[in-house]
């Protein structure tokens, strides 16, 4: 399939035709959920948080343009010719559908989505972090991983990060203010036994 239209301006006729062809391709290879990864320049198919109904993807592609590095449509049914590629992968190469992993990958992204056979980046050996390098990102990453692995309380099946993400989803869905969410959490905490 010709994908040269991807880099054309959004107002170009060939771009519009290419987006239409892409939408047809995505729909033909849909997983049945009615939700599609958005390959616009803003969303870049990064996570499940960037999955939308086809109409929204269409709007994003018209207003934001198509992510030019997304040349192998692995999130939309296209398979790579390399034998070890198994279709869809997230930013780190993982096939995890855990929303907390997706969130962490969004916070610390790697630019992916290009067919692996088109990537010719040599693997550099691992080196220690040199002195003077800002390690604030490393600390934040380690804190998120810890929250992802720590149960909310002993014996609870949900982790701290899962609970925080669910509260944030509720906040957005109900259009609550930060103050309202803080007051609710303070109230909920007052109902729990000490130490929880």
Secondary structure, DSSP 8 states (H G I E B T S, - for coil): ---GGGGS-TTSHHHHHHHHHHHHHHHHT--SSS-EE--BTTTTT-SGGGEE-HHHHHHHHHHH-B-TT--S-GGGT---SSTT--S---TTS-----HHHHHHHHHT-----S-GGG------------TT---HHHHHHHHHHHHHHSBSSTT-SSBHHHHHHHHHHHHHHTT--HHHHHHHHHHHHHHS-TT-
